[in-house]
């Protein structure tokens, strides 16, 4: 039972890290686009 919980928690942590990385990439891409093309509303 504990192994299952540990596995689920690890998957959630991995998903959160992935989401944070994607969010960071999206923000940096938006910042880059704003420098090139002016302000973009999101």
ROTORMAR-769857 format. One record per residue: residue number from 1; residue in one letter; chain; x, y, z of N, C-alpha, C, O in turn. Coordinates in steps of 0.02 Angstrom, whole numbers. Layout:
k, r, c, n_px, n_py, n_pz, ca_px, ca_py, ca_pz, c_px, c_py, c_pz, o_px, o_py, o_pz
NUM, A, A, X, Y, Z, X, Y, Z, X, Y, Z, X, Y, Z .
...
END
This chain:
k, r, c, n_px, n_py, n_pz, ca_px, ca_py, ca_pz, c_px, c_py, c_pz, o_px, o_py, o_pz
1, X, A, 42, -60, 0, 0, 0, 0, 44, 63, 0, 32, 109, -39 .
2, X, A, 94, 65, 43, 137, 124, 47, 174, 134, -19, 185, 190, -41 .
3, X, A, 193, 78, -50, 229, 82, -115, 185, 115, -167, 209, 155, -208 .
4, X, A, 121, 99, -167, 74, 129, -215, 68, 204, -204, 72, 243, -251 .
5, X, A, 60, 223, -141, 55, 295, -124, 118, 331, -145, 116, 385, -173 .
6, X, A, 176, 300, -130, 240, 331, -148, 245, 340, -223, 268, 392, -247 .
7, X, A, 223, 289, -260, 225, 292, -333, 181, 349, -359, 201, 387, -403 .
8, X, A, 121, 354, -332, 74, 407, -353, 103, 476, -337, 99, 521, -378 .
9, X, A, 131, 483, -278, 161, 548, -259, 218, 566, -306, 224, 623, -327 .
10, X, A, 260, 517, -323, 315, 530, -369, 289, 551, -437, 317, 596, -469 .
11, X, A, 234, 520, -460, 206, 540, -525, 179, 611, -522, 187, 649, -570 .
12, X, A, 147, 629, -467, 121, 697, -459, 178, 748, -459, 174, 800, -490 .
13, X, A, 232, 731, -423, 290, 776, -421, 321, 784, -490, 338, 839, -511 .
14, X, A, 327, 728, -527, 354, 731, -595, 309, 775, -639, 334, 816, -678 .
15, X, A, 243, 766, -633, 197, 805, -673, 202, 879, -656, 199, 922, -700 .
16, X, A, 210, 894, -592, 216, 964, -570, 280, 995, -597, 280, 1052, -620 .
17, X, A, 335, 956, -595, 398, 982, -622, 392, 994, -697, 417, 1045, -722 .
18, X, A, 359, 948, -732, 350, 955, -804, 308, 1018, -819, 325, 1057, -863 .
19, X, A, 253, 1026, -782, 209, 1084, -792, 247, 1148, -778, 239, 1197, -815 .
20, X, A, 288, 1149, -726, 327, 1209, -710, 376, 1225, -765, 386, 1283, -783 .
21, X, A, 408, 1173, -793, 456, 1183, -847, 421, 1210, -910, 446, 1256, -942 .
22, X, A, 363, 1182, -926, 325, 1204, -985, 303, 1277, -974, 309, 1318, -1020 .
23, X, A, 277, 1292, -914, 255, 1360, -898, 313, 1410, -905, 305, 1464, -932 .
24, X, A, 371, 1390, -878, 430, 1433, -882, 449, 1445, -955, 465, 1502, -974 .
25, X, A, 449, 1392, -996, 466, 1399, -1067, 416, 1445, -1101, 435, 1488, -1141 .
26, X, A, 352, 1436, -1086, 300, 1478, -1118, 309, 1551, -1099, 302, 1595, -1141 .
27, X, A, 325, 1564, -1035, 335, 1633, -1013, 396, 1664, -1047, 394, 1722, -1067 .
28, X, A, 450, 1625, -1053, 510, 1654, -1084, 498, 1666, -1159, 523, 1714, -1187 .
29, X, A, 460, 1621, -1191, 443, 1632, -1261, 400, 1694, -1269, 410, 1733, -1316 .
30, X, A, 353, 1704, -1224, 310, 1763, -1227, 352, 1826, -1217, 342, 1876, -1252 .
31, X, A, 398, 1824, -1169, 440, 1883, -1156, 483, 1898, -1217, 492, 1957, -1235 .
32, X, A, 508, 1846, -1249, 548, 1856, -1309, 506, 1887, -1365, 528, 1933, -1400 .
33, X, A, 445, 1861, -1373, 400, 1888, -1425, 383, 1961, -1410, 378, 2001, -1456 .
34, X, A, 373, 1977, -1347, 356, 2046, -1329, 414, 2093, -1346, 403, 2150, -1367 .
35, X, A, 476, 2070, -1335, 533, 2111, -1353, 535, 2124, -1428, 552, 2178, -1451 .
36, X, A, 517, 2073, -1467, 520, 2079, -1540, 461, 2118, -1568, 469, 2161, -1611 .
37, X, A, 400, 2102, -1543, 340, 2126, -1576, 298, 2174, -1533, 244, 2194, -1554 .
38, X, A, 323, 2192, -1474, 282, 2234, -1431, 239, 2192, -1385, 243, 2130, -1386 .
39, X, A, 197, 2224, -1345, 159, 2188, -1294, 105, 2144, -1324, 69, 2164, -1370 .
40, X, A, 100, 2083, -1297, 48, 2036, -1318, 6, 2020, -1256, 34, 2002, -1204 .
41, X, A, -60, 2025, -1262, -104, 2009, -1205, -119, 1935, -1203, -139, 1904, -1253 .
42, X, A, -110, 1906, -1144, -129, 1835, -1134, -170, 1830, -1071, -191, 1775, -1053 .
END
